[in-house]
Amino acid sequence: MDKCALANSVKASLDQYFKDLDGQPPHAIYDMVLSCIEKPLLEYVMQFAGGNQSKAAEILDINRNTLRKKLQQYNIQ
Protein backbone atom coordinates (compact mmCIF):
# COMPACT_ATOMS: atom_id res chain seq x y z
CA MET A 1 0.00 0.00 0.00
CA ASP A 2 1.33 3.42 -0.94
CA LYS A 3 0.71 5.68 2.07
CA CYS A 4 2.32 8.56 0.18
CA ALA A 5 -0.53 8.60 -2.36
CA LEU A 6 -2.77 10.31 0.19
CA ALA A 7 -0.06 12.86 1.01
CA ASN A 8 0.45 13.50 -2.69
CA SER A 9 -3.29 14.04 -3.14
CA VAL A 10 -3.35 16.54 -0.28
CA LYS A 11 -0.35 18.39 -1.73
CA ALA A 12 -1.95 18.53 -5.18
CA SER A 13 -5.19 19.83 -3.67
CA LEU A 14 -3.31 22.50 -1.72
CA ASP A 15 -1.43 23.51 -4.86
CA GLN A 16 -4.77 24.01 -6.59
CA TYR A 17 -6.24 25.83 -3.56
CA PHE A 18 -3.40 28.35 -3.49
CA LYS A 19 -3.58 28.79 -7.25
CA ASP A 20 -7.35 29.43 -7.01
CA LEU A 21 -6.81 32.11 -4.34
CA ASP A 22 -5.55 34.35 -7.13
CA GLY A 23 -3.71 36.67 -4.76
CA GLN A 24 -6.23 36.56 -1.93
CA PRO A 25 -4.76 35.72 1.50
CA PRO A 26 -5.24 32.14 2.70
CA HIS A 27 -7.30 31.62 5.85
CA ALA A 28 -7.94 28.74 8.29
CA ILE A 29 -6.21 26.18 6.09
CA TYR A 30 -5.57 23.71 8.92
CA ASP A 31 -9.24 23.43 9.85
CA MET A 32 -10.28 23.33 6.19
CA VAL A 33 -7.93 20.47 5.35
CA LEU A 34 -8.70 18.56 8.52
CA SER A 35 -12.45 18.72 7.99
CA CYS A 36 -12.12 17.78 4.32
CA ILE A 37 -10.15 14.67 5.23
CA GLU A 38 -11.56 13.70 8.62
CA LYS A 39 -15.25 13.45 7.70
CA PRO A 40 -14.83 11.05 4.75
CA LEU A 41 -12.30 9.06 6.78
CA LEU A 42 -14.78 8.62 9.62
CA GLU A 43 -17.62 7.77 7.23
CA TYR A 44 -15.51 5.17 5.44
CA VAL A 45 -14.21 3.52 8.60
CA MET A 46 -17.68 3.45 10.17
CA GLN A 47 -19.02 1.72 7.05
CA PHE A 48 -16.05 -0.68 7.02
CA ALA A 49 -16.74 -1.48 10.70
CA GLY A 50 -20.41 -2.13 9.98
CA GLY A 51 -21.46 0.79 12.18
CA ASN A 52 -19.67 -0.66 15.21
CA GLN A 53 -18.14 2.32 17.01
CA SER A 54 -15.85 0.21 19.18
CA LYS A 55 -14.41 -1.56 16.14
CA ALA A 56 -14.08 1.74 14.24
CA ALA A 57 -12.29 3.36 17.18
CA GLU A 58 -9.89 0.43 17.29
CA ILE A 59 -9.21 0.68 13.54
CA LEU A 60 -8.57 4.43 13.90
CA ASP A 61 -6.57 3.89 17.09
CA ILE A 62 -8.58 6.51 18.97
CA ASN A 63 -10.71 6.36 22.09
CA ARG A 64 -14.35 5.41 21.47
CA ASN A 65 -15.52 8.58 23.25
CA THR A 66 -13.33 10.65 20.94
CA LEU A 67 -14.87 8.87 17.96
CA ARG A 68 -18.39 9.53 19.26
CA LYS A 69 -17.56 13.23 19.67
CA LYS A 70 -16.20 13.43 16.12
CA LEU A 71 -19.22 11.57 14.71
CA GLN A 72 -21.50 14.11 16.40
CA GLN A 73 -19.33 17.00 15.19
CA TYR A 74 -19.72 15.88 11.57
CA ASN A 75 -23.33 14.68 12.02
CA ILE A 76 -22.43 11.11 11.06
CA GLN A 77 -24.88 8.44 12.17
N, C-alpha and C positions, 0 to 999 in steps of 0.2 A: 504494500500500500504506500502510495506517495503522499506523505503528510504535507509536503511542500506545495502540493497542488492548491490546497486551500489558501495558504499564505500568498501564493502567486495570484490567485483570484482576488484576494483582498487588495493586494498591491495594484493590480490592474484597475479595480474599481476605484481606488483612491486616485490613481492617475487621471481617470476620467472625471471624477468629482472635481479635482482641482482645475482641470482643463475647462469644465463647464462653469466654474465660478467666474471666468472671464474678468478677472481683476477684482472681484468682490472679495472681502476678507472672509476666510473660513471661520466657522463658529461651531462649537460643541461637537467636534468630530469624534471624540472618544465615545460619547453617549450614542451618537448616530450609528457608528460602526458596531458597537456592542449590541444595540437593539436590533440592528439588521441581521446580525449573526445569531444572537442568543435565542430569539423567538423561533426561527425555523429549526434550530438545533433541538430545543426543548420539544417542539411538536414532533419531530422525527423520532427522537428517542422515546417519547411517550408512546407513539404508535408502535415502535419496535418492541417495547416492553409490554404491549397489549394493555396499556392503560394502568399498569401496576406501578404506582409511585415508588414503592420501595425498590423494585427492580431497576427502574429508571434512575433513581438516585445512586444506586450502586454502579450502574453503567457510567454515569457522569462523574462518579467519585465525589459526590457532594452529599451533605446531610439531607435527609428527607424533608425536614422542616424548611430548609433553604429552597429545596425544589418546590415545595408547596407555595412558598412566598413568591417565587418567580413565576409559577403557573398563574397565580392570581394577578400578578403585575401585568402579565401579557394576556390575561383573560383566556387562558387555555384550559379546556375542560379535561 
